Amino acid sequence: MSGQVPVRSHRVGRLFHGPRPEAVPSLVGRACALVGLLDIAAGVFPRFRHSRMHTLAEVLPGALGPFAAALSLSAGVLLLLLAHGLKRHKRRAWRAAVVLLPAGAVAQFTYRHSLVGVLISLALLAPLLRHRDQFVALPDPRSRWRALANFVLMGAGSLVLGLLIVSVHPGRMVGDPSLADRITHVLYGLFGFEGPVDYQGNTSWTVAFSLGALGLLTAVTTIYLAFRPEHPAARLTQEDEARLRALLDKHGGRDSLGHFALRRDKAVVFSPSGKAAVTYRVVSGVMLASGDPIGDVEAWPGAIERFMDEATAHSWTPAVMGCSETGGEVWTRETGLDALELGDEAVVDVADFSLAGRAMRNVRQMVKRIERAGYETRVRRVGDLGEAELERVRRAAEDWRGTDTERGFSMALGRIGDPADGDCLIATAHKADDQPGPYGDLKAILHFVPWGTDGASLDLMRRDRSADPGMNELLIVAALQAAPRLGITRVSLNFAMFRAALARGEKIGAGPVLRAWRGLLVFLSRWFQIESLYKFNAKFRPRWEPRFVVYRASGDLPRIGFAAMQAEGFVNLALPLPRFLRNHTPQAHACAHGAERSVRAAI
């Protein structure tokens, strides 16, 4: 790609040596988590009350009066939930802690007359008040689905914890109730009713209050999340999209991933001049950008500064997936972040592509075999398709998706046939059958998005599972052969993660470390298509363009990797609607078609 700065090492820029976030919020968060665990242990395990640790647990916030077990459980769970927000500098978590700790101190003095308990509460409160200026992060985007997720997770946790509470009193249990009886007792207890399990002495009251407290806590937190003001995740507005399209019209040829910034489930920040922008999505507390900034390179620093300000304001972890060498240089220079080479993008120069020669023998034979079987191909702009055919392509792409979860983020547009995307390309394979399917003679689809005025970038591949193997190779060759008449000189294919390691590891003379690394990648390819993507790309003799991940600290990489897998759809923590409901939802027809790019979005 033109204008790139040669950077061939695995690490770009410098390590982050700027001012780091203060350690106080992290320490306070860990202290709250520890207090929560001790409170839970004090409320659950009867033997724990007779140990030396009980002397400490009895004076911790939450172990109050005659209802110590139930209150310990409730306070413990709340403090565990609160700890994460404190570690992330969240202002609301700070407010909750400032209220909770004095209340615990008052309860200690009122019910237990414990001066030590008051001192412990104030000892935790003191650093919160002293360093209140560090707890300024704004809330994360949220929606009503958080309430459902809370109900499922808290309900499951309460069930497990309740079963433990019921089972840790074997010496006082009447009879020998079965596991089913114990589970029934827990379920009844969570709703405040008496179950089939009975105990001697006051143990029945302890178990009943503990289970009731868990049930009440689950209900209260779920109701709070359901009725609090909704702040849904940001979406690309029509005005933002229009501004991005204007920038892509001028500078879209710089980055093959530029058009994917128009995904409507991304948010955007613009530079003060409006000449550059960074699009992103927040996933599990990670502010995840993809590709290079959009627009004039000279204005990139302004957009990056806005991006970092937004991350700081919400205490999000900043990260960039799949930026180019030029992008990596600018990001690391302007922010002090670090970069790591992630893989390579396969780019085919149309003028250099040919099926002739020994190197292309396998592809040539496969294409000829499929053509002899009666398949034909068509490569057209989306704007040239009629509405009826375009709707058939949309439905086929949806039904042929290999997973129930939509995939794609950094290298997927997330839609097909939008009126604003008339310059996209669709390559289709057709074969007349005696018994045509629901989509007629349509057998496979490739969708490309514009890369400037003279390029195309592969978005998705879909095919009928009953079609002959080799549909993807057939359509890629057809697209490359049709490219000259469409004014296209370069085509970006799939992203090959860790390509360099795979290529060097299979060469003669590779050392044991490199061979072991390649072996691990081959093993992981069973689930993530790492090696298969590399080999598929290599068939077309592309040139390889390195892509990088930009991150703040090495310790953030696991979190960033997990967030990227969530964004790409490889890890799904949400509860999706049933497929038959999604297919009949207008929103699904409007924006959910074709979001998976299973052979490209390997990151």
Disulfide bonds with the S-S distance in Angstrom:
none
